[in-house]
Amino acid sequence: MNPNEHPEIKSWVESYTGDLDSVDFLTQNCTLGMWLAFSHMMNPEFVEVRDCILLKRSYGAANFEDWYKHLDGDVQRIEAVLNRFVVGYAIDCGDTPEDEEALADIAQAVATSWDAALARTFPSRRFNVRVVDTDDGPTVVFGQCRS
C-alpha cells in the first residue's frame, strides 16, 4: 500500500501546502522515543536457547521451559509458538479495507526486516520468515529451516 493513500496520512498531507509525504508525516508526529522503539522492533534482538532462536522480547525462562516440555523439545514447533507478532494486536485500527491493507503491508515490512536481522545475526543458519493470515489478522512468524 502506498502510505500516502492511507486516509490518515492523506488527510494530514492535504492539510498543508507544499510537497509533503508519509516521511514528513512521521517526522511531524513521532517523538525520538517512538522512532527508537520502532527501529528496535524492526531490528530486534534474539536469544538462542537449546538450539531455538527466539525473539528476545518473547523469551521468558519459565514460559520457554513449559513450551519445551509441552512440545517435546521440537525446535521448529517451539519457535513457531514463541516467534509470533500479530500486527493487529500491536496497532489499534479499524476494520476498513485501507486499514486491513495497511496491516498487511506493515506485516510484510516487519517480516522482511526480521529476515535481514536474522541473516546478519546468524549467518550460518537459514530461516523461514513469513506472514501468515490468521483469524487475528496478518501475523509474522519465523523459525529455522530444517537442514
N, C-alpha and C positions, 0 to 999 in steps of 0.2 A: 504494500500500500504506500502510495506517495504520502508522506506525512503532511504535506501542505494541503492535502484534500480532506484530512480529518476535520470534522466540524469545529472542534475546539481550537485547533491551530489556525484553520482557515479564517475563523471569526476574528481571532486575535490579529492575524496578519492584515486582514481587510480593515481593521480599525485604525490603522496607521497609514501614513503616506510613505512612499519610498519602496525600495525593492527588498522586502523582508521575507524570511523563510523560516522553516522549522528550527534551524540553528539559532536564529535571533529569538525565537520563542523560548528556547531553552535558556539562553543567556539572560533573558529578562525575567524568567520565572523560577529558576533554580538557584539555590544557595550553594556555596562551596561544599557544605556537608552533603547536599543531595548529589552533586557531581561526584564527590569522593565515594559515597555509598554505591552509586550506580557503576562507577568504574570497577569497584571490587566485586559487585555482583556479576558483571560481565567477564571479569578475570579472577575467578575465585581461587581460594586456597584449597588444597586437597590433602588428605592424610591417607597413609597406607596402613591397614590393619589386617593381619592374617591374609595377606595377598589381595585383599579388597582395596580398591581405590575409591575413596569416598569424598564427597564434599565436606570440607572441614566443619561447616556450619550445621551439617546434618548428623555429625558424629557425636555420640554420647556413649561412653563405655558400657553402661548397663543396658541401654537400648540395643547397642550393637550385639552384645552377648546374647540377649534374648532372641534377636533375629538369627544369629549364628546357630544357636541351638535349634530353634524352630525350623530352620531351613537346612539343617544337617551340614552346615559349613559350605553350602553350594555358593561359591563366589558370585556367579552370574545372577542368581536369584536374590542374593543379599544386596548386590549393587543395584539391581532393578527396583528394589523396595526403597532403599535409602537415598538413591541419587535421582530424586524427582523434584521438579519445580513446576507447580501448577500455576500458570501465569495469571489466571483469573482470581486466584486466592490472594495474589500479591497486589493486583491492580484493581482498584474499585472502578467499575464502569457499568454501563447499561447493557441491554441486550440488542442494541441496534446493529444492523448489518455492518456499519462503519466500525463500531466497537469490536465486533467479532473479527473483522478483517484485521484491525489493528492488533488485537491479541495474538492472532496467528502470525503476523509479521514480527511482533516482538519475540514470540517463542522461537521463530526461525533464527532471528539475530542472536538470541541467547545461545541456542544450540551451536551455531557457527563459531561464536566466541569461545564457548566451553571446549569445543573440539580443538581449537587452536591452542588454548591454555593447557589442555591435557597433553597434546603433542609436544609442547615446549617443556612441560614438567616431567613427562615420562617418555622420552624419545624412543626408547627401546620397546615400548608397548603400543598395541593398536586398540582403539576404542570405537565403539558404535555409539554415536551421539545422535539422537533423533527427536523429532517432535511427534508425539502420539496424540491423536484425537480421543479424548475421554469424555465421560458424562460431565466432568467438571471443566471441560474446555481443553485448549492446547496445553500439553504437558511435556516439558523437556526431560528426557531420561537418558542416562548414559551408563555404560558398563564396558568392561574389557571384552575384546573379541577372543574367542577360543583359538588356541594355537592350532 
